[in-house]
Amino acid sequence: MSGFQEERKFFFKSPDLEYNLEGPIQIGNIITDMKNPQDPISMLHPMPTIIKGPGYDKGKKTHEGHSSVKLSLSAKIYELFGGQAEARSKKSFQTKYEFDEIESLYLQKNPTRADAKRLRDDDAEVRGALNRGPVYVVTGLKIAKGLRYSNVRMTNKGGSLEAQGRVANEASVGGSLEAEKGGEDLESYTVKGDTILAYRLHIIKKESWRWLGERDLEVKSQEAGEGGFMNHDEQAGERSVIIEEVNLKDARYFAEDEEYGDVEETCLEDGEEEWFLLSID
């Protein structure tokens, strides 16, 4: 893996927009399925300190680029999650997203190899899961504070769709999910609380463990006389565990092993931080 790729920060798309900070997706969750951060088998213990990272908020209007950043993020949110909101209405409605702030939350210190070993030794659930494959730790979140969306009726004019009606009177954050009364051109909704857009993962695995795709490559390498995992000290690998940030390669191998669909990668930027959102179909 190149040095550039090692510096890239990967997050996974939230299962949907109904998860907030008070819900089941929490930093410290230990899971067995990359796609389901809401289903932990355990939690990190002791729990490290959580800190805020770079983010973007509506107050930063002095920079010309901030408005375009916000518009770009809103458009990307629509591309990634739009169908979920539109499913609540008719096909003639288009969804518009708005948010107040994108906030990043991280562990102040990521778990170490010693932490992973201690977790395996002390937690029977984690130990049992590691006998079957890797586990993953949620180590970061991207939060859309005040995220809300409006479904605007679209009309067909000259072969192109145009919005009809004013985008206004959105329900307040934390309000009820219900249609605006007294008009057919606009249905206003909100997503309650501080909505989780994405989550960051670290993988814990036995040192000897390999993805199926990796095993195939290593077998081919060995057959070609280049050595391979057959020469690895399996017994030592069973005793050792490693932990590292999940990257694009891991996500693709995971999707292949679990017979999911493709992994889509979207580059996003909020404030001063560039990150990559991974979506597993």
Secondary structure, 3 states (H helix, E strand, C coil): CCHHHHHCCEEEECCCCCCECCCCCCCCEEECCCCCCCCCCEECCCCCCEEEEEEEECCCCCCHHHHHHHHHHHHHHHHHHHHHHHCCCCCCEEEEEECCEEEEEEECCCCCHHHHHHHHHHCHHHHHHHCCCCEEEEEEEEEEECCEEEEEEEEEECCEEEECCCCCCCCCCCCCCCCCCCCCCEEEEECCCCEEEEEEEEEEEECCCCCHHHHHHHHHHHHCCCCCHHHCCHHHHHHCEEEEECCHHHHHHHHHHCCCCCEEEEEEEECCEEEEEEEEC
